[in-house]
Amino acid sequence: MTVEEQEILTMYNTLPEAEQGLAYELLRRLVLAWDPDFAKLTPSERTGLEESERDLQEGRTVRMEDIDWD
């Protein structure tokens, strides 16, 4: 969790319960306005996806038969 995320959570938890509901609703509406179907990638998700794509392109993969599934 980033410092910003921790700070947001601390501020949220500092609020009385009634205001926590209001803060939650505001945040929910902001997120839905930005991405109505939650299809956009966050910066960290984009980084992970790009790293995975590079690994695949460069042949850094594990064959399924090499995985111990038990």
Residue pairs with C-beta under 8 A, 6 or more apart in sequence:
1 9
12 20
12 23
12 24
13 20
15 23
31 38
34 40
41 49
55 61
